[in-house]
Amino acid sequence: MMLQAQLHCLCLFTLYLTTGYGQEGKFSGPLKPMTFSIFEGQGPSQIIFQFKASPLAVTFKLTGETDDIFQIQPDGLLYHNKALDRETRAVHKLQVSALDAHGNTVEGPVPITIEVKDINDNRPVFLQPKYEGSVRQNSRPGKPFMYVNATDLDDPATPNGQLIYQIIMQLPKVNNVMYFQINNKTGAISLTREGSQELDPLKNPSYKLVVSVEDMGGQNDHSFSDSTSVDIMVKENIWKAPEPVEIEENSTNPYPIKITQVQWNDPGALYSLVDKEKPSKFPFSIDQEGDIYVTQPLDREEKDAYVFYAVAKDEHGKPLAFPLQIQVKVKDINDNPPTCPSAVTVLEVQENEQIGSSIGTLIAHDMDEENTVNSVLEYRIVDQTPKVPRDGLFLVQSYSGTFQLAVQSLRKRDTPQYNLTVEVSDKGFKTLCFVQINIIDINDQIPIFEKPDYGNLTLPEDTAIGTVILTIQATDADEPHTGSSKILYRITQGDSEGRLEIETDPETNTGYVKVKKPLDFEAVAVHNIVFQAENPEPLVLGVQYNASSSATFRLIVTDVNEAPQFSQQVYQAKVSEDVAKGTKVGNVTAKDPEGLDISYSLRGDKRGWLKIDPVTGEIFSVAPLDREAESLYRVQVVATEVGGSSLSSVAQFHLTLVDVNDNPPRLAKEYTGLFFCHPPKAPESLIFEATDDDQQSFRGRHFTFSLGSETLQKDWEVSKINGTHASLSTKHTGFEERVYHIPVRINDGGRPPLEGTVSLPGIILAVVFFQIKKNKGQHNVESAQASEVKPLRN
């Protein structure tokens, strides 16, 4: 009775220490199935509940998983006499019965559940006192290369068992820059962006990290922690372009043939080859070991070199690094015979040419690689027909193919033509080519113009190119259809800029004077032309060209009013989008052929950003520029002559706007209708995405995220997932049912850094009702489902 009295007295002082007196929130009540939640670690003699039974009952009996901790008094007072330990047993299943004076059961047994609630009474402990790992230089930032792990015996569903990792020391710390980072929830260690770029095993082959782990999510002054050391070896980056490869063409070895290899720093990379030229036939392949093969014979004469790229991707198809250039040179073999330039090569020689005179050249071809022994050709005369007055009248230079008279001058009456068979050989092949040498009359007659002066001709300066403006004619008394009688015309005076050209009819020797370049009244109004007629064969000794082989002509160019001419058709300029109003962004220049003044204007300035000085052609900004509205701004510049016919011409002005960080981050989309269920059974989270309108760098966006108010930190948490995504999480379960608007700050880390505060609206903690209903004398807890309640999808 004394203990019972003490317990009753103690009850008044311990009620506030116990939680969950039953679903009805009462300290005493009838004998029925009930569940109680009690914090571990509380002192002994803690009252749990006072059961009441029918008048027939005189005592109570307790059975089940009591562990000598739970007891019940005859009057139904349930209590525990020792501190509970959740790590020993998290739930105790008990049964309580009401007995009469004879020990018979009058009520029950009914199930009683004791849930032991966790307190933070265990410190986290790393699984290893020291960790060792390695990483390749230039590894992808953010990709884990090792993990550290800690355990905590406390309930992982509560903050007591929620562990947070962080790096508290890096040695050495070059220029105060962190090369390593850790996922605060998983313990995954990876390189920072700076680490990916700057780690060099030649400078610092190893690093030491001190990593800590803290429970309570690191948000409580009474949390426990542990630390460990991590030794990291830096290995050389082996993702390097191999040396250029040489492959002998038309190899008879079995294919595929391994020619080189690439290797990513870590296993598991997916390799592929890319040829930017996208040929119809790509004779290379790569396997998943990084070995590169040639898959078929190559022909150097078809393609003498290949340049393509090896790509390494992760399991999600994302490139792990920049592609590597693979260079393949196809090595020549002597697999092509010499070829003749034509079926018969025709040369001419005058009948009085001196011994040693050059007659002409036979130029054979070899498709093998130039400037190698495979393409060096040697020439040799193997036959001369006819052999009159003797054989060996000609010789050929062995390596140039140039023919010369060998022993004497030739006479046309002996024979007008010689046919030579010439052997052309390289290192492995021989080819016979045929040369016909015609003996022609000596060139002792000069061309004579039909008239010495072709008079005057007036043309407007806009005469079309290609127009025949004059026909000239000279004659030559030498043997027809030979180099001695063929006439070539050229202009020796009056056309220094080459505006005219002369084409000769090979049958009639008629010359056609054409406009080759535009005539220009402003440059030259009158051309005093002198024509010269000559033969391709040299004149015999003692004969020279004289005045009969030349003629004159006067070309008068008349003025045509022409539009101004810009110095170029497209002008390009580049400025930063934040330049001040009135900044000069470019200039254009044009000239009027007639020397008139020019007035400049703009056309197509749809945004009203620019103005042009009508006199100088300088272009200025007159309004704020915005790259996000238009990154390449195109306008037309009009140059109009002042006076005259007011002719005008148009050029393009392209202004490239260079991005500056002038747009704060924002949410990538609308986030509406978000909610968690109430009461929350565990901390929950949602994922959101951020973006901004500035130009994205090749490394992508790298936002940082934080709560918009420090007062929210005890209830909410923002965790970065990657450069554009983060999660918003609840830190406990004690929320009221209402709408919460959570401001989140997003920083873009730019220059200068810009920060935007966004609100994730409508995070509704929707209530799910619980009710007690009677069913055959027993009390059961049921959930009332609401049709409008849907789970939040992460």
C-alpha positions in Angstrom: 0.0 0.0 0.0 2.9 2.3 0.7 4.3 1.9 -2.9 0.8 2.4 -4.3 0.4 5.6 -2.4 3.8 6.8 -3.5 2.8 6.0 -7.2 -0.4 8.0 -6.8 1.5 10.9 -5.5 4.1 10.7 -8.1 1.5 10.7 -10.8 0.7 14.3 -10.2 4.3 15.3 -10.9 5.1 12.9 -13.8 2.1 13.4 -16.1 3.9 16.0 -18.1 6.8 13.5 -18.8 4.7 10.9 -20.4 3.3 11.2 -23.9 0.3 9.5 -25.4 -1.9 8.4 -22.6 -4.1 6.7 -25.1 -5.9 7.8 -28.1 -8.5 9.7 -26.0 -5.8 11.7 -24.2 -7.0 10.6 -20.7 -4.9 9.2 -17.8 -7.4 6.6 -16.8 -10.1 4.6 -18.5 -11.7 1.2 -19.1 -9.8 -1.8 -20.1 -9.5 -1.8 -23.9 -6.7 -2.1 -26.5 -4.5 0.9 -26.3 -1.2 2.2 -27.6 1.2 4.4 -25.6 4.3 6.3 -26.7 7.0 6.8 -24.0 10.4 8.5 -24.4 13.3 6.3 -23.7 15.8 7.2 -20.9 13.2 8.4 -18.4 13.7 7.5 -14.7 11.9 4.5 -13.0 8.5 4.5 -11.5 6.8 6.4 -14.3 3.0 6.1 -14.4 1.6 5.1 -17.8 -2.2 4.5 -17.3 -4.9 3.6 -14.7 -7.1 0.8 -16.0 -10.7 0.4 -14.6 -12.6 -2.8 -14.7 -16.0 -4.2 -13.7 -16.9 -4.5 -10.0 -16.2 -8.2 -10.2 -12.5 -7.5 -10.8 -10.3 -7.2 -7.8 -6.9 -7.3 -9.4 -5.1 -7.0 -12.8 -2.6 -9.3 -14.5 0.2 -8.1 -16.9 1.8 -10.5 -19.4 3.9 -10.3 -22.6 7.2 -8.5 -23.4 7.5 -6.9 -20.0 11.3 -7.4 -19.8 10.9 -6.9 -16.0 10.4 -3.3 -16.8 6.6 -3.0 -16.8 4.3 -3.8 -13.9 0.7 -3.3 -13.0 -0.8 -2.7 -9.5 -4.0 -4.6 -8.3 -5.9 -1.4 -8.8 -4.9 -1.3 -12.6 -2.1 1.2 -12.3 0.4 0.5 -15.2 3.9 1.8 -14.8 7.5 1.0 -15.6 10.2 0.6 -13.0 13.3 1.1 -15.2 14.3 3.4 -17.9 13.4 2.3 -21.5 15.9 1.8 -24.2 14.6 2.1 -27.8 17.8 0.5 -29.1 17.2 -2.6 -27.0 13.5 -2.9 -27.9 11.5 -0.3 -29.8 8.0 -1.8 -29.2 6.7 -3.8 -26.3 3.7 -6.0 -26.8 1.8 -6.5 -23.5 -1.5 -8.0 -22.5 -3.6 -6.9 -19.5 -6.4 -9.0 -17.9 -8.8 -8.2 -15.1 -9.2 -11.0 -12.5 -11.8 -11.8 -9.8 -11.1 -12.9 -6.2 -10.6 -16.4 -7.4 -8.1 -15.5 -10.1 -10.5 -16.0 -12.9 -10.4 -13.6 -15.9 -13.4 -11.4 -16.0 -12.1 -9.0 -18.8 -9.4 -9.3 -21.3 -6.7 -10.1 -22.0 -6.5 -6.9 -24.1 -3.4 -5.9 -26.2 -1.4 -3.0 -24.9 1.3 -1.6 -27.2 4.2 0.5 -25.7 6.1 2.4 -28.4 9.5 3.6 -27.1 10.2 7.1 -28.6 13.7 7.9 -29.4 16.0 10.5 -27.8 19.4 11.5 -29.0 21.4 9.3 -26.8 23.8 7.7 -29.3 26.7 9.5 -31.1 27.4 8.8 -34.8 30.5 6.7 -35.4 32.4 6.4 -38.7 32.8 2.8 -39.9 36.6 3.4 -40.4 39.0 5.6 -38.4 40.8 6.3 -41.6 39.8 6.2 -45.3 41.9 6.0 -48.4 41.0 6.8 -52.0 42.3 8.1 -55.3 41.1 10.4 -58.0 42.2 11.2 -61.5 43.1 14.7 -62.5 40.5 16.4 -64.6 37.8 14.0 -63.4 34.3 15.4 -63.8 33.3 17.7 -61.0 30.5 16.4 -58.8 31.0 12.7 -59.7 31.8 10.7 -56.5 35.1 8.9 -56.5 34.8 7.5 -52.9 32.4 7.5 -49.9 32.7 7.8 -46.1 30.0 6.2 -43.9 28.9 6.6 -40.4 26.2 4.9 -38.3 24.0 6.1 -35.5 21.9 3.8 -33.4 19.2 6.4 -32.9 15.9 6.3 -34.9 16.7 7.2 -38.5 13.1 8.4 -39.0 13.8 11.2 -36.4 16.3 14.0 -36.4 18.3 12.1 -33.9 19.5 9.7 -36.5 19.8 12.1 -39.4 23.5 12.5 -40.2 25.2 15.4 -41.9 28.7 15.2 -43.4 31.1 18.0 -44.0 34.7 18.6 -44.8 36.3 20.6 -42.1 39.9 20.6 -43.3 41.8 20.1 -46.6 45.6 19.9 -46.6 47.2 21.4 -48.6 44.7 24.2 -49.4 46.3 25.9 -52.4 45.3 29.6 -52.7 42.6 28.9 -50.1 40.6 27.0 -52.7 38.7 23.8 -51.9 39.4 21.1 -54.4 37.0 18.5 -52.8 33.4 18.5 -51.8 31.1 16.1 -50.0 27.5 15.3 -50.3 26.3 16.2 -46.8 23.7 13.4 -46.8 25.4 10.4 -48.5 29.1 11.0 -47.7 30.0 11.0 -51.4 33.3 12.8 -52.0 33.9 14.4 -55.4 35.9 17.2 -57.0 34.8 20.8 -57.1 35.0 22.7 -60.4 38.3 24.1 -59.3 39.6 20.7 -58.3 38.7 19.3 -61.7 40.7 22.0 -63.4 43.7 22.5 -61.1 44.6 19.1 -59.5 48.0 18.1 -60.8 49.9 15.0 -59.4 53.2 16.6 -60.3 52.5 19.5 -58.0 50.7 17.8 -55.2 50.3 14.0 -55.5 48.3 13.6 -52.3 45.8 15.4 -50.1 44.4 14.9 -46.6 40.8 15.7 -45.6 39.3 15.8 -42.2 35.6 14.9 -42.5 33.0 15.2 -39.7 29.6 13.7 -39.2 27.0 15.2 -36.9 23.5 14.0 -35.9 20.4 16.0 -35.4 20.9 17.2 -39.0 23.7 19.4 -37.7 21.0 21.9 -36.5 21.1 21.4 -32.7 23.6 22.6 -30.1 23.3 19.3 -28.3 24.0 17.1 -31.3 26.8 14.5 -31.3 29.6 14.3 -33.8 32.6 12.2 -34.9 35.4 12.8 -37.4 37.8 10.8 -39.6 40.7 11.4 -41.9 40.7 10.8 -45.6 43.9 10.3 -47.6 43.5 10.9 -51.3 46.0 10.1 -54.0 45.9 12.2 -57.2 46.5 10.1 -60.3 47.5 11.3 -63.7 44.7 12.0 -66.2 44.9 9.2 -68.7 42.2 10.6 -71.0 44.6 12.0 -73.5 44.7 12.0 -77.3 47.0 9.3 -78.6 49.9 9.9 -81.0 49.0 10.2 -84.7 48.7 6.8 -86.3 50.1 5.6 -89.6 48.3 2.8 -91.5 49.7 1.2 -94.6 47.1 1.3 -97.4 45.6 -1.8 -98.9 46.9 -4.0 -96.1 46.1 -7.7 -96.6 46.1 -8.5 -92.8 42.8 -9.7 -91.4 40.4 -7.0 -90.3 39.5 -5.4 -87.9 43.1 -4.3 -86.9 43.7 -2.5 -83.6 45.5 0.8 -84.4 45.4 2.7 -81.1 43.6 3.1 -77.7 41.9 5.7 -75.5 41.0 5.2 -71.8 38.8 7.1 -69.5 40.1 7.7 -65.9 37.5 5.4 -64.4 36.0 2.1 -65.4 32.5 1.9 -66.8 32.8 4.6 -69.5 30.9 4.2 -72.8 33.0 4.9 -75.8 32.0 6.1 -79.3 33.6 7.6 -82.3 32.4 10.8 -84.1 33.4 12.0 -87.5 32.4 15.6 -88.1 32.6 15.2 -91.9 29.9 12.4 -91.7 31.3 10.4 -94.6 29.2 7.7 -96.2 31.9 5.2 -95.4 33.6 5.4 -91.9 36.2 2.6 -91.7 36.9 2.8 -87.9 35.3 1.4 -84.7 35.8 1.4 -81.0 35.0 -1.2 -78.4 34.1 -0.7 -74.8 37.7 -1.2 -73.7 38.6 1.9 -75.6 40.5 0.0 -78.3 40.2 1.7 -81.8 40.2 -0.5 -84.9 40.4 0.0 -88.6 37.6 -2.2 -90.1 38.6 -2.4 -93.8 41.5 -1.7 -96.2 42.2 2.0 -96.8 43.2 3.6 -100.1 45.5 6.5 -99.8 44.6 7.7 -103.3 41.0 7.9 -102.2 41.7 9.6 -98.9 45.1 10.1 -97.4 44.2 11.1 -93.9 41.4 10.9 -91.4 40.6 13.1 -88.4 37.8 11.9 -86.0 37.0 12.1 -82.3 36.7 9.6 -79.4 34.0 10.4 -76.9 33.5 9.0 -73.4 30.1 9.1 -71.8 28.6 8.0 -68.5 25.8 5.5 -68.1 23.2 8.3 -68.7 24.8 9.3 -72.0 26.4 12.5 -70.6 29.9 13.3 -71.9 32.5 12.8 -69.2 35.0 15.2 -70.8 36.0 16.9 -74.1 36.4 14.5 -77.1 39.9 13.4 -78.0 41.1 14.0 -81.6 42.3 10.9 -83.4 44.6 11.4 -86.4 45.2 8.6 -88.9 47.6 9.0 -91.8 47.3 6.5 -94.6 50.8 5.4 -95.6 51.5 5.1 -99.3 52.6 1.9 -101.0 53.6 1.7 -104.7 50.3 0.5 -106.0 49.8 2.8 -109.0 51.6 2.7 -112.4 52.6 5.9 -114.2 49.9 7.3 -116.6 50.4 9.2 -119.8 48.9 12.7 -120.0 47.1 11.8 -123.3 47.1 9.0 -125.9 49.7 11.0 -128.0 51.6 14.0 -126.8 52.3 16.4 -129.8 55.4 18.6 -129.9 56.8 20.9 -132.6 60.3 21.8 -133.6 61.5 24.2 -136.3 63.6 22.6 -139.0 66.6 24.8 -138.3 66.7 24.4 -134.4 70.2 24.0 -133.0 71.5 20.9 -131.3 70.5 20.9 -127.6 67.4 23.1 -128.2 64.5 22.2 -126.0 61.5 20.8 -127.9 58.9 20.3 -125.2 58.1 18.2 -122.1 56.2 14.9 -121.6 54.5 15.2 -118.1 53.4 11.8 -116.9 51.5 11.2 -113.6 51.6 8.8 -110.7 48.8 8.7 -108.2 51.1 7.5 -105.4 52.2 10.0 -102.7 54.1 13.0 -104.1 57.8 13.5 -103.1 58.3 9.8 -102.2 60.2 7.1 -104.1 56.8 5.6 -105.1 56.0 8.6 -107.3 59.5 9.4 -108.8 59.2 8.8 -112.6 62.1 8.1 -115.0 61.8 8.6 -118.7 63.6 6.7 -121.5 63.2 6.7 -125.3 62.8 3.1 -126.5 61.9 3.7 -130.1 62.1 6.3 -132.9 60.1 6.1 -136.1 61.3 6.7 -138.7 65.0 6.3 -138.1 66.0 8.8 -140.8 68.4 10.3 -141.4 69.5 8.3 -138.4 68.3 6.8 -135.1 68.9 8.7 -131.8 67.9 12.2 -133.1 66.3 13.0 -129.8 67.1 12.6 -126.1 64.9 13.0 -123.0 65.9 14.2 -119.6 65.6 11.1 -117.3 63.6 12.7 -114.5 62.0 15.9 -116.1 60.7 14.4 -119.3 62.1 17.3 -121.4 63.0 16.5 -125.0 66.0 18.0 -126.8 67.7 17.7 -130.2 70.5 15.3 -129.8 72.8 15.3 -132.8 71.8 17.7 -135.6 69.2 20.1 -136.9 66.2 18.6 -138.7 65.0 19.0 -142.3 61.3 18.8 -143.1 62.1 17.1 -146.5 63.7 14.1 -144.7 60.4 13.6 -142.8 57.7 15.9 -141.5 57.0 13.9 -138.4 58.7 11.6 -135.9 57.0 9.2 -133.5 58.7 8.3 -130.3 57.9 5.5 -127.8 58.9 6.6 -124.3 59.1 4.2 -121.3 58.0 5.9 -118.1 58.8 3.9 -114.9 58.6 4.2 -111.2 60.0 1.8 -108.6 57.7 -1.0 -109.5 55.8 -0.2 -112.7 56.5 0.7 -116.3 54.2 2.4 -118.8 54.8 3.3 -122.5 53.8 6.8 -123.7 53.7 8.0 -127.2 55.1 11.4 -128.4 54.6 12.9 -131.9 57.2 15.5 -132.9 56.2 17.6 -136.0 58.9 19.3 -138.0 57.6 22.7 -138.9 58.8 25.5 -141.2 61.1 28.1 -139.7 59.4 31.1 -138.1 60.8 33.7 -140.4 57.6 35.7 -141.0 56.0 38.1 -138.4 52.3 38.6 -137.9 51.0 41.7 -139.7 47.9 43.6 -138.7 45.3 44.3 -141.3 45.3 47.9 -140.3 47.4 50.0 -138.0 44.6 51.9 -136.3 41.2 50.7 -135.2 39.9 54.2 -134.6 37.8 55.4 -131.6 35.0 53.7 -129.7 32.8 55.2 -127.0 31.3 53.0 -124.3 29.3 53.8 -121.1 31.1 52.7 -118.0 28.4 50.2 -117.1 29.1 48.1 -120.2 28.6 44.5 -119.1 31.5 42.3 -118.4 32.1 39.8 -121.3 30.9 42.2 -124.0 32.9 42.0 -127.2 33.8 45.6 -128.1 36.2 45.1 -131.0 37.4 42.5 -133.5 41.1 42.7 -134.7 42.9 40.7 -137.3 46.5 39.9 -138.2 48.0 37.4 -140.7 51.2 35.3 -140.7 52.8 33.8 -143.9 54.5 30.9 -142.1 53.2 27.3 -142.3 49.5 27.2 -141.4 48.4 25.6 -138.2 51.8 25.6 -136.6 53.4 27.5 -133.8 55.1 29.7 -136.4 51.8 31.0 -137.8 49.6 30.9 -134.7 49.0 34.4 -133.4 48.7 35.5 -129.8 47.4 39.1 -129.1 48.2 41.1 -126.0 47.7 44.8 -124.9 51.0 46.5 -124.2 49.8 50.0 -123.4 46.6 51.8 -122.2 45.2 49.1 -119.9 47.4 48.9 -116.8 44.4 47.7 -114.7 43.6 44.8 -117.0 40.0 45.9 -117.8 40.2 44.3 -121.3 41.2 40.9 -122.6 41.7 39.3 -126.1 40.6 35.9 -127.1 42.0 34.4 -130.3 40.2 32.0 -132.7 42.7 29.2 -133.3 41.5 28.6 -136.9 41.3 32.1 -138.2 43.7 34.0 -135.8 40.9 36.6 -135.3 41.2 38.5 -132.0 38.1 39.4 -130.0 38.5 42.3 -127.5 36.3 41.9 -124.5 35.5 43.7 -121.3 37.1 41.7 -118.5 36.6 44.2 -115.5 34.1 47.0 -115.1 35.1 50.2 -116.9 35.4 53.2 -114.7 35.0 56.8 -116.0 36.1 58.2 -112.7 39.4 56.2 -112.8 40.3 56.4 -116.6 38.0 58.2 -119.1 40.2 57.5 -122.2 42.2 54.4 -122.9 44.9 54.7 -125.7 45.3 51.0 -126.4 48.3 49.4 -128.2 47.9 45.8 -129.5 50.8 43.5 -130.1 50.6 40.3 -132.3 53.2 37.5 -131.7 53.8 33.8 -132.4 54.3 31.2 -129.7 57.3 29.9 -131.6 60.5 32.0 -131.5 61.5 33.9 -134.5 64.6 32.8 -136.4 67.8 34.7 -135.8 67.8 38.1 -137.5 64.0 38.4 -137.7 62.2 40.8 -135.2 58.7 42.1 -134.6 58.2 45.6 -135.9 55.5 48.2 -136.2 53.5 46.0 -138.6 52.8 43.6 -135.7 51.2 46.3 -133.6 48.0 48.4 -133.9 46.3 51.2 -131.9 42.8 51.8 -130.6 41.2 54.6 -128.6 38.5 53.7 -126.1 36.4 56.5 -124.6 34.5 55.8 -121.4 31.4 57.9 -120.7 30.1 58.6 -117.2 27.0 56.9 -115.8 25.5 58.1 -112.5 26.3 55.3 -110.1 25.1 54.6 -106.6 27.4 55.0 -103.6 29.6 52.0 -102.9 30.2 50.6 -99.4 33.7 49.4 -98.5 32.1 46.1 -97.5 28.7 44.5 -97.7 28.4 43.3 -94.1 29.8 45.2 -91.2 30.2 43.4 -87.9 30.7 44.8 -84.4 30.5 43.4 -80.8 29.7 45.3 -77.6 28.6 44.4 -74.1 24.9 44.6 -73.6 25.3 47.0 -70.7 27.0 49.8 -72.6 25.8 53.3 -71.8 23.5 55.2 -74.0 25.5 57.2 -76.6 28.3 54.7 -76.9 29.8 54.3 -80.3 29.2 50.7 -81.4 30.5 50.8 -85.0 30.9 52.8 -88.2 30.5 52.3 -91.9 32.0 54.0 -94.9 30.8 54.5 -98.5 32.0 56.5 -101.5 30.2 58.0 -104.4 31.9 57.2 -107.7 31.0 60.7 -109.0 32.4 62.3 -105.8 29.1 63.5 -104.4 28.5 63.9 -100.7 26.8 60.9 -99.0 24.1 60.9 -96.3 23.8 57.8 -94.1 20.6 56.4 -92.5 19.4 53.2 -90.8 16.7 50.9 -91.9 15.1 48.1 -89.9 16.0 49.4 -86.4 12.8 47.8 -85.1 13.8 48.1 -81.4 15.0 51.7 -81.7 18.4 50.9 -80.2 20.7 52.7 -82.6 21.3 55.9 -84.5 23.8 56.8 -87.2 25.6 60.1 -87.8 24.4 61.0 -91.3 27.7 62.5 -92.3 30.4 60.3 -90.7 28.6 56.9 -90.7 29.3 56.4 -87.0 26.7 54.3 -85.2 25.7 54.9 -81.6 23.4 53.3 -79.0 20.4 55.4 -78.0 18.6 53.0 -75.7 19.5 50.2 -73.3 20.6 47.0 -75.2 19.3 43.6 -74.1 21.0 40.4 -75.3 18.2 38.3 -73.9 15.8 40.1 -76.3 18.1 39.9 -79.3 21.6 38.5 -79.2 22.5 39.5 -82.8 20.9 42.7 -83.8 20.7 43.2 -87.6 20.0 46.6 -89.3 20.5 47.9 -92.7 22.6 51.0 -93.4 21.6 53.1 -96.4 24.1 55.4 -98.2 22.3 58.0 -100.4 24.1 60.5 -102.6 23.3 64.1 -101.9 22.2 65.9 -105.1 22.3 64.2 -108.5 19.8 61.4 -108.8 19.8 60.6 -105.1 20.8 57.1 -105.8 21.4 54.9 -102.8 22.9 51.5 -101.8 22.4 49.3 -98.8 24.8 47.3 -96.5 24.2 45.2 -93.5 25.3 46.0 -90.0 25.4 43.1 -87.5 25.8 44.0 -83.8 26.6 41.1 -81.5 25.7 41.7 -77.9 27.9 40.2 -75.3 26.1 38.8 -72.3 26.5 40.4 -68.8 25.0 38.9 -65.7 21.9 41.1 -65.5 19.1 38.6 -64.9 18.5 37.2 -61.4 17.6 33.6 -61.1 13.9 32.5 -61.1 11.9 29.3 -60.9 12.0 27.4 -64.2 8.2 26.9 -64.1 5.1 27.6 -62.0 4.8 25.5 -58.8 1.2 25.4 -57.7 -1.0 22.9 -55.9 1.8 21.5 -53.8 1.0 20.0 -50.4 2.1 17.6 -47.7 -0.4 15.4 -45.8 -1.1 16.4 -42.2 -0.1 15.3 -39.7 3.3 14.4 -41.4 4.6 11.1 -40.3 8.2 12.0 -41.3 10.0 15.0 -42.8 9.1 15.3 -46.5 10.5 17.2 -49.4 9.9 18.5 -52.9 12.2 19.2 -55.8 12.2 22.5 -57.7 14.2 23.8 -60.6 15.8 27.3 -61.2 16.9 29.1 -64.3 17.8 32.6 -65.5 17.7 34.4 -68.8 21.4 35.1 -69.1 23.6 33.2 -71.6 24.6 29.8 -70.3 28.3 28.9 -70.1 29.6 25.7 -71.6 29.8 24.3 -68.0 26.1 25.0 -67.4 24.5 26.9 -64.6 25.7 26.7 -61.0 23.1 28.2 -58.6 23.2 28.1 -54.9 20.1 27.9 -52.7 19.2 29.1 -49.2 16.1 29.9 -47.2 14.9 33.5 -47.6 14.6 34.0 -43.8 16.7 32.7 -40.9 13.5 32.2 -38.8 12.5 29.4 -41.2 15.6 27.3 -40.5 14.2 25.5 -37.5 11.3 24.2 -39.6 12.5 24.0 -43.2 15.7 23.1 -45.1 16.9 23.8 -48.7 19.4 21.3 -50.1 21.2 21.7 -53.4 20.9 18.7 -55.8 22.9 20.0 -58.7 23.6 23.3 -60.5 19.9 23.9 -61.3 17.8 21.8 -58.9 17.3 21.8 -55.1 14.9 20.3 -52.7 12.8 22.0 -50.0 12.3 19.7 -47.0 10.5 19.8 -43.6 12.8 19.3 -40.7 10.3 17.8 -38.3 6.7 16.7 -38.1 5.2 19.3 -35.8 3.4 21.5 -38.3 0.0 23.1 -38.1 -2.5 22.6 -40.9 -2.3 25.7 -43.1 -0.7 27.2 -46.2 3.0 28.1 -46.0 4.7 30.4 -48.4 8.4 29.6 -48.2 10.8 32.2 -49.7 14.0 30.7 -51.2 17.0 32.8 -52.2 18.8 31.6 -55.4 22.2 33.0 -56.2 23.8 32.6 -59.7 27.4 33.1 -58.7 28.0 35.4 -61.7 30.0 38.5 -62.1 28.5 40.4 -60.4 26.5 37.7 -58.6 22.8 38.2 -58.8 20.3 36.8 -56.3 16.6 36.3 -56.7 14.1 35.4 -54.0 11.3 33.2 -55.1 8.3 31.8 -53.2 7.1 28.3 -53.4 3.4 28.9 -52.9 0.6 26.7 -51.8 2.4 24.1 -49.8 -0.7 22.9 -48.0 -0.4 20.6 -45.1 -3.7 18.8 -45.8 -5.3 17.1 -42.8 -6.2 13.4 -42.8 -8.8 12.8 -40.2 -8.6 10.1 -37.6 -11.7 8.9 -35.8 -12.6 6.3 -33.2 -15.6 4.1 -33.9 -17.2 1.2 -32.0 -17.2 -2.2 -33.7 -18.5 -5.1 -31.7 -17.3 -3.6 -28.4 -13.7 -2.9 -29.5 -12.1 0.4 -30.4 -10.2 0.6 -33.6 -8.3 3.5 -35.2 -9.3 4.1 -38.8 -8.3 6.7 -41.4 -11.0 8.7 -43.1 -9.9 9.1 -46.8 -10.5 12.4 -48.5 -10.8 12.2 -52.2 -9.1 15.5 -52.8 -6.0 14.5 -50.9 -3.2 13.3 -53.2 0.4 12.4 -52.3 3.1 14.9 -53.2 5.3 13.4 -55.9 9.0 14.3 -55.6 
